[in-house]
Amino acid sequence: MKNIRVIALTAVAVALVAINAVHADSKTAKNDIVAVAAGAGSFNTLVAAVKAAGLVETLQGAGPFTVFAPTDEAFAKLPKGTVESLLKPENKDKLVAILTYHVLAGKVMAADVKTMKAKTVNGQELNVKVGAEGVTVDNAKVIKTDVAASNGVIHVIDTVVLPN
């Protein structure tokens, strides 16, 4: 009898975790890409850059978009002073070019990713590779996939990728 109770309680706990996970995903999907990134807590630099570049309204638009989002740690890998320099108004064009290099038109889920060259919103191509160690985008490793947003999807990367 004790074993049955333990099994039943375990089943209830698993069900509650699953319900919470589905609820969290559906809640996230109600928010646009900017809101999802801002709410995640690990994209503060990216969100600041999107604001400085004047891209908030664009990334809140209908989309859909696929964003390869560098974490705060990814931005910290850049040479000292790079982020501060890019956030200055006189470097807005350069910042826009870098940020739009992280965005694809359309919604590409992880299950649909294959080794390819993907045209970015800025017109240049990213090298996407699928291998035994996972997926890379140029020199960045994809560390989390399929973060849902109402107007697309975010794939988290560990390095800021730079256009030519």
C-alpha positions in Angstrom: 0.0 0.0 0.0 2.9 2.3 0.9 4.4 1.7 -2.6 1.2 2.6 -4.3 1.0 5.9 -2.4 4.6 6.7 -3.4 4.0 5.9 -7.0 0.7 7.9 -7.0 2.5 10.9 -5.4 5.3 10.7 -7.9 2.9 10.6 -10.8 1.1 13.7 -9.5 4.4 15.5 -9.0 5.5 14.6 -12.6 2.1 15.8 -13.9 2.4 19.1 -12.1 5.9 19.7 -13.4 4.7 18.9 -17.0 1.8 21.3 -16.6 4.0 24.0 -15.3 6.4 23.5 -18.2 3.6 23.8 -20.7 2.2 26.8 -19.0 5.6 28.5 -18.9 6.1 27.9 -22.6 2.6 29.2 -23.6 3.1 32.2 -21.3 6.4 33.0 -23.0 4.9 32.5 -26.5 2.5 35.4 -25.7 5.4 37.8 -25.6 7.4 39.1 -28.5 11.1 38.5 -29.0 12.2 41.6 -27.1 9.9 40.9 -24.2 11.1 37.3 -24.0 14.8 38.4 -24.1 14.2 41.1 -21.5 12.4 38.7 -19.2 15.1 36.0 -19.4 17.6 37.9 -17.3 20.6 36.6 -19.4 20.3 39.0 -22.3 20.7 42.4 -20.6 23.5 43.5 -23.0 21.6 42.3 -26.0 18.4 44.2 -25.0 20.4 47.3 -24.3 22.0 47.0 -27.8 18.7 46.4 -29.5 17.4 49.6 -27.8 20.5 51.6 -28.7 20.2 50.4 -32.3 16.6 51.4 -32.6 15.5 47.9 -33.4 12.9 47.4 -30.6 9.9 48.1 -32.8 11.2 45.9 -35.6 11.8 42.9 -33.3 8.3 43.5 -31.8 6.8 43.4 -35.2 4.8 40.6 -36.8 7.9 38.7 -38.0 8.3 35.8 -37.8 12.0 36.0 -36.9 14.7 33.6 -35.8 17.2 35.3 -33.5 20.5 33.8 -32.5 20.8 35.6 -29.2 24.2 36.0 -27.5 24.1 35.9 -23.7 25.6 38.5 -21.5 28.6 36.2 -21.1 29.0 36.1 -24.9 29.2 39.9 -25.0 31.7 39.8 -22.2 34.1 37.8 -24.4 34.4 40.8 -26.7 37.5 42.9 -26.2 37.3 45.4 -23.4 35.4 48.6 -24.3 33.8 47.1 -27.5 30.2 47.0 -26.1 30.5 50.5 -24.7 31.8 51.8 -28.0 29.1 50.1 -30.0 26.4 51.6 -27.8 27.5 55.1 -28.6 25.1 57.0 -31.0 27.9 57.5 -33.5 28.3 53.7 -33.9 24.6 53.0 -34.4 25.1 51.8 -38.0 27.8 49.3 -37.0 25.6 48.1 -34.1 22.6 47.6 -36.4 24.8 45.6 -38.8 26.0 43.3 -36.0 22.6 42.8 -34.5 20.8 42.2 -37.8 23.5 39.6 -38.6 22.0 37.6 -35.7 18.5 37.6 -37.2 16.9 35.5 -39.9 13.6 36.2 -41.6 11.2 33.4 -40.8 10.8 31.0 -37.9 13.4 28.2 -37.9 13.0 25.6 -35.2 15.9 23.4 -34.0 14.3 20.3 -35.6 14.5 22.1 -39.0 18.2 23.2 -38.7 20.7 21.7 -41.1 24.2 22.5 -42.3 23.8 25.5 -44.6 24.4 29.1 -45.3 21.5 31.2 -43.9 20.8 34.6 -45.2 20.5 37.1 -42.4 18.3 40.2 -42.2 21.4 42.3 -42.8 22.0 40.5 -46.2 25.1 38.5 -45.3 25.1 34.8 -44.7 25.7 32.8 -41.5 27.5 29.5 -41.6 25.2 27.0 -39.8 26.8 23.6 -39.1 25.1 20.6 -37.5 27.6 18.1 -36.1 28.2 15.5 -33.4 28.9 18.3 -30.8 25.7 20.2 -31.7 25.0 23.2 -33.8 27.3 26.1 -34.5 26.5 29.4 -36.1 29.7 30.9 -37.5 32.0 30.5 -34.5 29.2 30.4 -31.9 27.8 27.3 -30.2 24.1 27.1 -29.9 23.5 26.4 -26.2 19.7 26.5 -26.0 17.1 26.1 -28.7 13.5 26.9 -29.4 12.8 29.7 -26.9 9.3 30.5 -28.1 8.1 34.1 -28.7 4.8 35.3 -30.3 6.7 36.5 -33.4 9.4 33.9 -33.8 12.0 31.9 -31.9 15.2 32.5 -30.1 18.2 30.2 -30.1 20.8 31.1 -27.5 24.5 31.3 -28.5 27.7 31.5 -26.5 29.5 34.0 -28.7 28.7 37.2 -30.5 28.9 36.6 -34.3 30.3 39.4 -36.4 29.5 40.1 -40.1 32.3 40.6 -42.6 
